[in-house]
């Protein structure tokens, strides 16, 4: 993750935005003790979709049920 200050970000905003879009690497923008993160729209959509799924009780139930499935080893040569 690239890190910059708010002052440097303001000076080079176009370069940072272009880099985030082309490299899909977030930029952490420090502002004193706080900060913000710039991510590409594609990355944001993935994060938003993941959050939506994780907030869905039915999706969590499906994930939990699938992780409890038992697998049986089969000898292909014996078939």
Residue pairs with C-beta under 8 A, 6 or more apart in sequence:
1 25
1 26
1 27
1 28
1 37
2 16
2 19
2 25
2 26
2 27
2 28
3 27
3 28
3 30
4 12
4 16
4 27
4 28
4 29
4 30
5 29
5 30
5 31
6 29
6 30
6 31
9 16
9 27
9 29
16 27
16 38
17 38
19 25
19 27
20 26
20 27
20 38
20 39
20 40
21 40
21 41
24 40
24 42
24 43
26 37
26 38
26 39
26 43
27 37
27 38
28 35
28 36
28 37
29 35
29 36
29 37
29 38
39 47
53 59
54 60
